[in-house]
């Protein structure tokens, strides 16, 4: 008599603007093709999807990140207690190619997602709370305004008089809108005791300004829940090997969250120019023939190690070389404290110790 087995159900949901294509895939061999259906992408369709999933009890529901279209679905599924994970579309597409699935339709994508869920089984992640989601949207709008301002100012220099007049008017409107957005950011921070306290803690660290502090609060909600290596990989600053046989390729960093790296980049440059100890180290590396970006990474790594040994209360000791290597102040003085969840008193004590470190760069 064969032992009884319990099939597990995996759900893949392909999200588009108007509809949700769903594939339910059981782990039993005789039912591996799964059940495919679709619902409309509105409140009624989402309710229908939730009712079906609650009846089937899937162990995991997978969706791709689709520029925000997935947020309402993910929020509704999570609110009902369903295990849901949002994954990188590139990973799913690579998985499809690896399994020989080259064609692409909404139905096929749902099947691939369900198969990806069964094979890879990414861990369900809790959603950011409402305060963090609101902060993320305001920060995204601020980045959009800055991008439009840069583009319009670039056009202004080469435009004819009639066109330049209209561009100048648009630039004025954008500048006022940016001021209003900054006020919205201030209001979002001040309206939340948690965000207000966390921002104050971050900005008490030398070199951490308001833009960086708010970017970290909004765009890296995983701070405190991941190890330093996973955190580095998440943001896209973990050096990746390119080795094969006797070949030892150049390590590089890529992927991850570009917005965070953009907010962190200037820290290493500032430290290499303004801090005497780091500037001497940086120049010595350049004299030895190291590329400038490699020297900047080394400056960040060296100061990470130094800052981590200044206080016994920092969470990581010496293993900080892959945490935000393109930034000096922010990686060295802030992130070591948040790679685990320290108690509030320990965090304050650590920040106090780090503030005493002599290597100080101007705040941004």
C-alpha positions as CSV (number, residue, x, y, z in Angstrom):
1,X,0.0,0.0,0.0
2,X,1.5,3.4,-1.0
3,X,1.8,6.0,1.6
4,X,-0.7,8.8,1.5
5,X,0.6,12.1,0.2
6,X,-0.9,15.6,0.7
7,X,-0.8,17.8,-2.4
8,X,0.2,21.4,-2.0
9,X,-1.3,24.1,-4.1
10,X,0.6,27.0,-5.6
11,X,-1.0,29.9,-7.3
12,X,0.4,32.2,-10.0
13,X,-1.4,35.5,-10.8
14,X,-0.4,37.4,-13.9
15,X,-1.5,41.1,-13.4
16,X,-2.5,43.4,-16.3
17,X,-4.5,46.6,-16.3
18,X,-7.8,45.0,-17.1
19,X,-7.6,41.3,-15.9
20,X,-5.9,38.9,-13.7
21,X,-4.9,35.5,-15.2
22,X,-4.6,32.8,-12.5
23,X,-3.1,29.4,-12.5
24,X,-3.6,26.9,-9.6
25,X,-0.9,24.2,-9.7
26,X,-1.0,21.2,-7.5
27,X,2.2,19.4,-6.5
28,X,0.7,16.0,-7.4
29,X,2.1,14.6,-10.7
30,X,-1.3,13.8,-12.2
31,X,-2.5,17.4,-11.7
32,X,0.6,19.4,-12.7
33,X,-1.0,21.3,-15.6
34,X,-3.1,23.2,-13.1
35,X,-6.4,25.0,-13.4
36,X,-6.3,28.3,-15.3
37,X,-9.0,31.0,-15.1
38,X,-9.2,34.8,-15.2
39,X,-11.1,37.5,-13.4
40,X,-11.5,41.2,-14.1
41,X,-9.0,43.6,-12.4
42,X,-11.5,45.5,-10.3
43,X,-13.0,45.1,-6.8
44,X,-15.5,42.4,-7.9
45,X,-12.8,40.4,-9.7
46,X,-10.4,40.6,-6.7
47,X,-13.2,39.5,-4.4
48,X,-13.8,36.5,-6.7
49,X,-10.2,35.6,-6.7
50,X,-9.9,35.8,-2.9
51,X,-13.0,33.6,-2.5
52,X,-11.5,31.0,-4.8
53,X,-8.1,31.0,-3.1
54,X,-9.7,30.8,0.4
55,X,-11.5,27.7,-0.7
56,X,-8.4,26.1,-2.2
57,X,-5.9,27.0,0.6
58,X,-2.7,27.6,-1.5
59,X,0.6,27.4,0.3
60,X,1.9,30.3,-1.8
61,X,0.6,33.0,-4.2
62,X,3.0,34.6,-6.6
63,X,2.7,37.8,-8.5
64,X,5.2,39.8,-10.5
65,X,6.0,43.5,-9.7
66,X,4.2,45.4,-12.5
67,X,4.9,49.0,-11.7
68,X,2.1,49.3,-9.2
69,X,-0.7,47.5,-10.9
70,X,-0.2,44.6,-8.4
71,X,-0.6,46.6,-5.2
72,X,-4.3,46.4,-4.8
73,X,-4.3,42.7,-5.4
74,X,-1.4,42.0,-3.1
75,X,-2.9,44.2,-0.4
76,X,-6.3,42.4,-0.6
77,X,-4.7,38.9,-0.6
78,X,-2.5,39.8,2.4
79,X,-5.4,41.3,4.3
80,X,-7.1,37.9,4.1
81,X,-4.1,36.1,5.5
82,X,-3.1,34.5,2.2
83,X,0.7,33.8,1.8
84,X,1.7,36.2,-1.0
85,X,5.1,37.1,-2.5
86,X,5.9,39.7,-5.2
87,X,8.8,38.6,-7.3
88,X,11.2,40.3,-9.8
89,X,9.8,39.8,-13.4
90,X,13.4,39.2,-14.7
91,X,13.8,36.2,-12.4
92,X,10.5,34.7,-13.6
93,X,11.4,35.3,-17.3
94,X,14.8,33.7,-16.8
95,X,13.1,30.8,-15.1
96,X,10.7,30.4,-18.1
97,X,13.5,30.4,-20.6
98,X,15.4,27.8,-18.5
99,X,12.4,25.5,-18.6
100,X,12.1,25.9,-22.4
101,X,9.0,28.2,-22.2
102,X,9.9,30.8,-24.9
103,X,6.4,31.9,-25.9
104,X,4.7,34.6,-23.7
105,X,1.0,35.2,-23.2
106,X,-0.9,36.2,-20.0
107,X,-2.1,32.6,-19.5
108,X,1.4,31.2,-20.1
109,X,2.8,33.7,-17.7
110,X,0.3,32.6,-15.0
111,X,1.4,29.0,-15.5
112,X,5.1,30.0,-15.3
113,X,4.4,31.9,-12.1
114,X,2.7,28.9,-10.5
115,X,5.6,26.6,-11.6
116,X,8.1,29.2,-10.3
117,X,6.3,29.2,-7.0
118,X,6.5,25.4,-6.7
119,X,10.2,25.2,-7.8
120,X,11.7,28.2,-6.1
121,X,9.3,28.8,-3.2
122,X,10.2,32.4,-2.4
123,X,9.3,33.3,1.2
124,X,6.2,35.4,1.6
125,X,7.1,38.9,2.8
126,X,5.0,41.2,5.0
127,X,3.7,44.3,3.2
128,X,5.0,47.7,4.3
129,X,2.5,49.4,6.5
130,X,0.4,52.3,5.3
131,X,2.7,55.0,6.5
132,X,5.7,53.5,4.6
133,X,3.6,53.1,1.5
134,X,2.5,56.7,1.6
135,X,6.1,57.8,2.2
136,X,7.2,55.7,-0.8
137,X,4.7,57.4,-3.1
138,X,5.7,60.9,-2.0
139,X,9.4,60.1,-2.5
140,X,8.7,58.6,-5.9
141,X,6.8,61.8,-6.9
142,X,9.8,63.9,-5.7
143,X,12.1,61.9,-7.9
144,X,9.8,62.4,-10.9
145,X,9.7,66.2,-10.3
146,X,13.5,66.3,-10.0
147,X,13.8,64.4,-13.3
148,X,11.4,66.8,-15.1
149,X,13.2,69.8,-13.7
150,X,16.6,68.5,-14.9
151,X,15.1,67.8,-18.4
152,X,13.5,71.2,-18.7
153,X,16.6,73.1,-17.5
154,X,18.6,71.2,-20.1
155,X,16.2,72.2,-22.8
156,X,16.1,75.8,-21.6
157,X,19.7,76.5,-22.7
158,X,19.1,75.7,-26.3
159,X,15.5,76.8,-26.8
160,X,14.4,79.8,-28.8
161,X,12.9,82.8,-27.0
162,X,9.2,81.9,-27.5
163,X,9.8,78.3,-26.4
164,X,12.2,79.3,-23.6
165,X,9.5,81.5,-22.1
166,X,7.1,78.5,-21.8
167,X,9.9,76.3,-20.5
168,X,10.7,78.8,-17.9
169,X,7.1,79.0,-16.8
170,X,7.0,75.2,-16.5
171,X,10.2,75.2,-14.5
172,X,8.7,77.7,-12.1
173,X,5.6,75.5,-11.7
174,X,7.8,72.4,-11.1
175,X,9.9,74.2,-8.5
176,X,6.7,75.2,-6.6
177,X,5.4,71.6,-6.9
178,X,8.7,70.4,-5.5
179,X,8.4,72.7,-2.6
180,X,4.9,71.4,-1.9
181,X,6.1,67.8,-2.2
182,X,8.9,68.5,0.3
183,X,6.3,69.9,2.7
184,X,4.2,66.7,2.2
185,X,7.3,64.7,3.1
186,X,7.8,66.8,6.2
187,X,4.2,66.3,7.1
188,X,4.3,62.5,6.6
189,X,7.3,62.2,8.9
190,X,6.0,64.5,11.6
191,X,2.6,62.8,11.5
192,X,4.1,59.5,12.4
193,X,5.8,59.1,15.8
194,X,7.7,56.0,14.6
195,X,9.0,57.7,11.4
196,X,9.7,60.9,13.3
197,X,11.8,59.0,15.9
198,X,13.6,56.9,13.3
199,X,14.5,59.9,11.1
200,X,15.8,61.7,14.2
201,X,18.0,58.7,15.0
202,X,19.3,58.5,11.4
203,X,20.0,62.2,11.1
204,X,21.9,62.2,14.4
205,X,24.5,60.1,12.6
206,X,27.2,62.4,11.0
207,X,26.7,62.6,7.3
208,X,23.1,61.5,7.0
209,X,20.9,64.2,5.7
210,X,17.1,64.4,5.2
211,X,17.0,63.0,1.7
212,X,19.1,60.0,2.6
213,X,17.3,59.3,5.9
214,X,13.9,59.4,4.2
215,X,15.0,57.3,1.3
216,X,16.3,54.6,3.7
217,X,13.1,54.7,5.8
218,X,10.9,54.4,2.7
219,X,12.8,52.2,0.3
220,X,14.5,49.8,2.6
221,X,11.8,48.6,5.0
222,X,13.7,45.3,5.4
223,X,16.4,47.1,7.5
224,X,16.6,45.2,10.7
225,X,15.3,41.9,9.4
226,X,18.1,40.8,7.1
227,X,21.8,39.9,7.4
228,X,24.3,42.3,6.0
229,X,25.0,40.1,3.0
230,X,21.3,39.7,2.1
231,X,20.8,43.5,2.6
232,X,23.8,44.3,0.3
233,X,22.4,41.9,-2.4
234,X,18.9,43.4,-2.0
235,X,20.1,46.9,-2.7
236,X,22.4,45.7,-5.4
237,X,25.8,46.5,-4.0
238,X,27.1,43.0,-3.2
239,X,30.2,42.2,-5.4
240,X,29.2,39.4,-7.7
241,X,31.8,36.8,-8.9
242,X,32.4,36.1,-12.6
243,X,34.7,33.0,-12.3
244,X,34.9,30.0,-14.5
245,X,37.6,27.4,-14.4
246,X,40.9,29.3,-14.2
247,X,39.3,32.6,-15.2
248,X,38.9,35.1,-12.4
249,X,36.7,37.8,-13.7
250,X,36.3,41.3,-12.3
251,X,33.8,41.6,-9.5
252,X,31.0,44.0,-10.1
253,X,27.8,45.2,-8.4
254,X,24.5,45.5,-10.2
255,X,20.7,45.1,-9.9
256,X,18.9,45.9,-6.7
257,X,17.3,49.2,-5.7
258,X,18.7,52.0,-7.8
259,X,17.0,54.7,-5.9
260,X,18.8,53.8,-2.7
261,X,22.2,53.6,-4.4
262,X,21.6,57.0,-6.0
263,X,20.9,58.5,-2.5
264,X,24.0,56.8,-1.1
265,X,26.6,57.4,-3.9
266,X,27.9,60.9,-3.0
267,X,28.9,59.8,0.5
268,X,32.1,58.1,-0.6
269,X,33.0,61.0,-2.8
270,X,32.5,63.5,0.0
271,X,34.6,61.5,2.4
272,X,37.4,61.0,-0.1
273,X,37.7,64.8,-0.6
274,X,36.8,66.2,2.8
275,X,38.1,63.7,5.4
276,X,41.9,63.9,5.9
277,X,42.3,60.2,6.9
278,X,40.1,58.8,4.2
279,X,41.6,61.2,1.6
280,X,45.1,60.0,2.4
281,X,44.0,56.4,2.1
282,X,42.1,57.1,-1.2
283,X,45.1,58.9,-2.7
284,X,47.5,56.1,-1.7
285,X,45.3,53.6,-3.5
286,X,45.2,55.7,-6.6
287,X,48.9,56.0,-6.6
288,X,49.1,52.2,-6.4
289,X,47.2,52.1,-9.7
290,X,43.7,51.2,-8.4
291,X,40.7,52.5,-10.4
292,X,38.9,55.4,-8.7
293,X,35.7,53.4,-8.0
294,X,37.7,50.6,-6.5
295,X,39.5,53.1,-4.3
296,X,36.1,54.5,-3.2
297,X,34.9,51.1,-2.3
298,X,38.0,50.4,-0.3
299,X,37.5,53.7,1.5
300,X,34.0,52.7,2.5
301,X,35.1,49.3,3.6
302,X,38.0,50.6,5.7
303,X,35.7,53.1,7.4
304,X,33.1,50.4,7.9
305,X,35.6,48.3,9.8
306,X,36.8,51.3,11.8
307,X,33.3,52.4,12.8
308,X,32.3,48.8,13.7
309,X,35.2,48.5,16.2
310,X,34.6,51.8,17.9
311,X,31.5,50.5,19.7
312,X,30.9,47.1,21.2
313,X,27.2,47.7,20.7
314,X,27.3,47.7,16.9
315,X,25.6,44.6,15.6
316,X,28.3,43.6,13.1
317,X,32.1,43.5,13.9
318,X,34.3,43.4,10.9
319,X,31.9,41.7,8.4
320,X,30.7,45.0,6.8
321,X,32.7,44.9,3.6
322,X,29.7,44.3,1.4
323,X,27.3,46.8,2.9
324,X,26.7,49.7,0.6
325,X,30.3,49.8,-0.6
326,X,29.7,52.9,-2.7
327,X,28.9,55.0,0.3
328,X,31.1,56.1,3.1
329,X,29.1,57.9,5.8
330,X,25.8,56.1,5.4
331,X,27.1,52.6,5.2
332,X,29.7,52.9,7.8
333,X,27.8,54.7,10.5
334,X,24.2,53.7,9.9
335,X,23.6,50.3,8.4
336,X,25.7,48.2,10.8
337,X,23.1,49.2,13.5
338,X,20.1,48.0,11.5
339,X,21.2,44.7,10.1
340,X,19.6,43.1,13.1
341,X,16.9,44.4,15.4
342,X,18.7,46.0,18.4
343,X,16.8,47.2,21.4
344,X,16.1,50.9,21.4
345,X,18.5,51.6,24.2
346,X,21.3,49.7,22.5
347,X,20.6,51.6,19.2
348,X,20.8,54.9,20.9
349,X,24.0,54.0,22.7
350,X,25.5,52.8,19.4
351,X,24.6,56.0,17.7
352,X,26.1,58.0,20.5
353,X,29.4,56.1,20.1
354,X,29.4,56.5,16.4
355,X,28.8,60.2,16.6
356,X,32.1,60.4,18.5
357,X,34.0,59.1,15.5
358,X,36.3,61.8,14.2
359,X,35.7,61.1,10.5
360,X,32.8,63.4,9.7
361,X,31.5,64.4,6.3
362,X,29.0,67.2,5.6
363,X,25.3,66.2,5.8
364,X,23.3,65.9,2.6
